[in-house]
Amino acid sequence: MKKVIRAIVIILCVWWGFSVLIAFFKVNLQNGELCEDEMTEYSEYTDHQRNWQFISTSERHCMSFQTQSQANAASRDHRFEVYSRLAQPSDPWKQLYREFSDRDEDVEFLVDSMRTIAINEGLSGIDLAELVVTFVQDIPYSFVITGDCDDWDKDGHPCVGNVRLGLYTPYEFLHTEMGDCDTRAVLIFAVLERLGFEPVIVISDEYAHAMIALNIPTSGDFITHKGKKYYFWETTAKGWMAGMLPPSYGNKDYWKIALANEL
């Protein structure tokens, strides 16, 4: 009888120990302590690990993914093909943004990953949108320019030079983790559109800037399109919530919609 009781006690202790260990790993993964920002490049692929923070709740999220060098080359070739086909368009941005955001193979894996995280963590609505935007905000800013980086005031940021119109495709951005304002906006637009949101890309010639605006129930600065409010969402730095238009870009008369999801 004593042996049976001892065995039961041992089993309970082992079970309790495993439960504590599993809970420890779950909590630490949720807090991001077991997930560091890493990017490891190989000849045929690149491994990515991203750890980013929600603005509204301070919770951390972790995601690992892999991009393929061959797929990146295919996306780059698509960019070249679009440029040649749309030679000297009068309004290039709407056409380019739409062409780049429509390429399913560039973003489907990220859409699936975001949807999986949302399901596992019970996210919906604006939380899912924040998951996507904060993921992009967390990736350090890089310039993508038409000229030579040696001739550009990079202000301490990395730079990719000699890129026509200064725009990367979504896959190129994810593969290199280098992108500026409109490159980021196109990626977010493509992902949010596939997740059922109503995003628009807004641009300003006066500010030489681009960002996302989103039709969601919130407050703050917005632009109106077809009777709906679309709230500005800065994507080039951490901490910006929907409806927070940076003061340096604060004149709403200088903003216009370059691409809307229904077009």
C-alpha positions in Angstrom: 0.0 0.0 0.0 2.8 2.4 0.9 4.5 1.6 -2.4 1.3 2.5 -4.3 0.9 5.8 -2.3 4.6 6.6 -3.0 4.1 5.9 -6.7 1.0 8.2 -6.8 2.9 10.9 -5.0 5.8 10.6 -7.4 3.5 10.7 -10.4 1.7 13.8 -9.1 5.1 15.5 -8.4 6.3 14.8 -11.9 3.0 15.9 -13.4 3.1 19.1 -11.4 6.8 19.7 -12.4 5.9 19.3 -16.1 2.9 21.6 -15.7 5.0 24.3 -14.2 7.7 23.9 -16.8 5.2 24.0 -19.7 3.5 27.1 -18.1 6.9 28.7 -17.8 7.7 28.2 -21.5 4.3 29.4 -22.5 4.6 32.6 -20.5 8.1 33.3 -21.6 7.2 32.7 -25.2 4.2 35.1 -24.8 6.5 37.7 -23.3 9.0 37.2 -26.1 11.9 36.1 -23.8 12.5 32.9 -25.9 12.3 34.7 -29.2 14.9 37.2 -30.3 15.0 39.3 -33.5 17.3 37.3 -35.8 17.9 37.2 -39.5 20.2 34.5 -40.9 21.1 34.5 -44.6 22.0 31.4 -46.5 22.6 31.0 -50.2 19.2 29.6 -51.0 17.0 31.0 -48.2 16.9 33.4 -45.2 15.6 32.5 -41.8 13.7 35.3 -40.0 12.6 35.5 -36.4 10.6 38.6 -35.3 9.7 39.6 -31.8 7.4 42.6 -31.6 5.2 44.4 -29.1 1.5 45.4 -29.2 1.1 49.1 -28.5 -2.3 48.9 -26.8 -1.6 45.9 -24.4 2.3 45.8 -24.3 2.0 42.0 -25.0 4.8 40.6 -27.2 4.4 38.4 -30.2 6.9 36.1 -31.9 6.9 34.7 -35.4 9.5 32.7 -37.4 9.4 32.4 -41.1 11.6 31.6 -44.1 12.0 33.4 -47.4 13.5 31.8 -50.5 16.2 33.5 -52.6 14.6 32.1 -55.7 11.2 33.5 -54.8 12.8 36.8 -54.0 14.4 36.9 -57.5 11.0 36.1 -59.0 9.4 38.9 -57.1 12.2 41.3 -58.2 11.7 40.2 -61.8 8.0 40.9 -61.5 8.9 44.4 -60.3 11.1 44.9 -63.4 8.3 43.6 -65.6 5.8 45.9 -64.1 8.1 48.9 -64.5 8.6 48.1 -68.2 5.0 47.5 -68.8 3.9 50.7 -67.1 6.6 52.8 -68.8 6.2 56.5 -67.9 2.6 56.3 -66.5 1.0 59.6 -65.7 0.0 58.4 -62.2 2.4 55.5 -61.5 1.7 55.0 -57.8 -1.9 53.6 -57.9 -0.9 51.1 -60.7 2.3 50.1 -59.1 0.8 49.7 -55.6 -2.0 47.6 -57.0 0.3 45.4 -59.1 2.6 44.7 -56.2 -0.2 44.1 -53.7 -2.1 41.8 -56.0 0.7 39.2 -56.2 -0.6 36.4 -53.9 2.6 34.4 -53.7 4.4 37.4 -52.1 2.2 37.7 -49.1 0.0 34.5 -48.6 2.4 33.0 -46.1 2.4 36.1 -44.0 -1.4 36.3 -44.2 -1.7 32.7 -43.0 0.8 33.3 -40.1 -1.1 36.4 -38.9 -4.4 34.6 -39.1 -2.9 31.7 -37.1 -1.6 33.9 -34.4 -4.9 35.7 -34.2 -6.8 32.4 -33.8 -4.4 31.1 -31.2 -4.5 34.3 -29.2 -8.2 35.1 -29.7 -7.6 38.3 -31.6 -10.2 39.9 -33.8 -11.1 43.3 -35.3 -8.7 46.1 -34.5 -6.4 43.8 -32.6 -5.7 41.8 -35.7 -5.0 45.0 -37.7 -2.6 46.1 -34.9 -0.9 42.7 -35.1 -0.1 43.3 -38.7 0.9 47.0 -38.4 3.1 46.6 -35.3 4.9 43.7 -37.0 5.9 46.0 -39.8 6.6 49.0 -37.5 9.0 46.9 -35.6 11.3 46.2 -38.6 13.9 48.9 -38.6 13.5 51.7 -41.2 15.7 51.6 -44.3 15.7 54.0 -47.3 15.0 52.5 -50.7 16.0 55.2 -53.2 16.4 55.7 -57.0 20.0 57.0 -56.8 23.3 56.1 -55.2 23.3 55.7 -51.4 26.7 57.4 -51.3 25.0 60.6 -52.5 22.1 60.4 -50.0 21.8 61.7 -46.5 20.8 58.5 -44.8 20.4 60.0 -41.3 21.9 56.9 -39.7 19.5 54.5 -41.5 20.5 51.7 -43.9 20.0 52.4 -47.5 19.3 50.4 -50.7 20.2 52.4 -53.8 19.5 52.3 -57.5 15.9 51.0 -57.1 13.6 52.4 -59.8 11.0 54.7 -58.2 12.4 53.7 -54.8 9.8 50.9 -54.2 10.4 47.3 -53.2 7.8 44.5 -53.6 6.3 43.1 -50.4 8.4 39.9 -50.8 11.6 41.8 -51.3 10.9 43.8 -48.1 10.2 40.6 -46.2 13.3 38.8 -47.6 15.7 41.7 -46.9 13.9 43.3 -44.0 14.7 46.6 -45.7 12.0 49.1 -46.7 10.8 52.7 -46.4 7.4 54.2 -46.2 5.6 53.1 -49.4 7.2 49.7 -49.4 5.8 49.1 -46.0 2.4 50.5 -46.9 2.0 48.2 -49.9 2.8 45.1 -47.7 0.4 46.1 -45.0 -2.3 47.0 -47.6 -1.9 43.6 -49.2 -2.1 41.7 -45.9 -5.0 43.6 -44.4 -7.0 43.4 -47.6 -6.7 39.6 -47.6 -7.7 39.6 -43.9 -11.0 41.3 -44.7 -10.2 44.9 -43.8 -10.7 48.1 -45.8 -7.3 49.7 -46.1 -6.2 52.6 -48.3 -2.7 53.8 -49.1 -2.3 57.5 -48.6 0.5 59.6 -50.0 1.7 63.2 -49.8 3.8 64.9 -52.4 4.5 67.8 -50.1 5.8 65.5 -47.3 7.3 62.9 -49.7 5.7 60.3 -47.5 3.2 57.4 -47.6 1.3 55.5 -45.0 -1.8 53.3 -44.4 -5.2 54.6 -43.5 -7.8 52.1 -42.2 -11.6 52.1 -41.9 -12.0 50.9 -38.3 -13.9 52.0 -35.2 -11.4 54.3 -33.5 -10.7 58.0 -33.1 -8.2 60.6 -34.2 -7.0 61.9 -37.6 -8.7 60.5 -40.7 -9.2 61.1 -44.4 -12.7 60.6 -45.9 -13.3 58.4 -48.9 -16.8 57.6 -50.3 -18.4 58.7 -47.1 -16.2 56.6 -44.8 -13.6 57.6 -42.3 -10.1 56.1 -42.9 -7.8 56.7 -39.9 -4.1 57.5 -40.6 -1.6 54.9 -39.4 2.1 55.6 -39.5 4.2 52.5 -40.2 7.8 53.6 -40.3 8.4 53.6 -36.5 7.2 51.9 -33.4 4.4 53.3 -31.1 2.1 54.9 -33.6 -1.6 53.9 -33.2 -4.4 54.3 -35.7 -5.6 57.9 -35.8 -2.2 59.4 -34.7 -1.0 61.6 -37.5 2.6 62.6 -36.8 2.9 66.4 -36.3 5.6 66.6 -38.9 3.1 65.3 -41.4 0.1 66.9 -39.8 -1.6 69.0 -42.5 -4.4 66.7 -43.7 -4.9 68.8 -46.8 -1.5 67.5 -48.1 -2.7 63.9 -48.1 -4.5 62.0 -50.9 -5.5 58.4 -51.5 -3.3 56.6 -53.9 -5.0 53.2 -53.7 -8.2 52.0 -52.1 -9.1 48.4 -51.6 -12.2 48.5 -53.8 -10.3 49.7 -56.8 
